[in-house]
Amino acid sequence: MKEITLEAKKRTGTGKEIAKKLRRKGLIPAVVYGPGDEPLPLEINAQSLNSILRAGKGENVIITLNIDDNQAQQKKVLIREIQHDPVAGNILHVDFQHVHLTKKITVKVPVHLVGIPIGVSKDGGILQYVLRELEIECLPSDIPEKVEFDVSTLKIGDSIHVKDTKLEKVTILSDAEGSIVTVVPPTIFKEEVVPAAVEVTEPEVITEKKAEEGEEGKAEEGKEAKGKESAKPGKETKAEKPEPGAKGKEEKK
C-alpha cells in the first residue's frame, strides 16, 4: 500500500459562511475523526487534493496528514467521503478517517476486470456486472488498491463468484455465494405482431327486423296514397234514382 502526504491546517471556524470563504480562497473544508478522537476541523488546498484524486490514489490509500495547528502533528488517514457540488461538480467537503496501522478496518475495494470473455467475442453474449466493490477487513497497510479478475475464459452462462476471490492478509465480508460478474446470452428482440382488424357485422335478426319495418312502412305509405286517390273530387259515385211511377206499380200489384 502506497502512502502519500497532504498538507492541512486546523480550521478555526465552522459553518456555511466560513466554508464559502475558504472555497473562494481555493481551500476545501474538511474534518478528520476516528475511534477515541474528537473530530478535528481542517482546511486543505483544493489543488493538492485534486492532484491526488486525478492520479487515482485517493481511494483506499493511506494519506499522511501534516497538520499545522501550532504544534505540528501527523495523522494516518483514509478518505471516507467526498461531497461534490451537484451542478458544478467541484469538491465541497472531505471526511478523513484516522486509522491505526495495528488495528484492522473495514473498507470497500473496487473490482477490476481483465480481458474479453469468449462468450462475448465469439458468441455475442453480454458481460454483466453484479458487484463492482468487495467489502473486506484487514490492516490499513494491507488494503489492496483493487481486486482483479481475468474474465477472458468465460463462456455464456459462466460466472465469477465472491468465493473465487484470492487475497492474502484479507478477510472478505461480502456474501461468498454472490456473483461478481456473469456472461448472459444476447438479447433477441421479437417483432410485435399486430392482429388484423376484424369487420364487425350486425346480427341477421336485426337486419330482418329492419327489412320488415321497411316493408311495413312501404305498405302503410301505399294505403295512405290509395286513400288519398279515392278522396279526390270527381271520383264519387252517384246513387241511382228510381224511375217515375215505379213505386205506384208495385203497390197496385
Beta strands, then each sheet from edge to edge (+ up, - down):
strand 1: 3-10
strand 2: 27-33
strand 3: 40-45
strand 4: 62-68
strand 5: 73-84
strand 6: 91-98
strand 7: 105-114
strand 8: 126-129
strand 9: 133-138
strand 10: 147-150
strand 11: 159-161
strand 12: 171-172
strand 13: 179-184
sheet 1: 1+ 3- 2+ 6+ 5- 4+ 1+
sheet 2: 10+ 7+ 9- 12+
sheet 3: 8+ 13- 11+
end
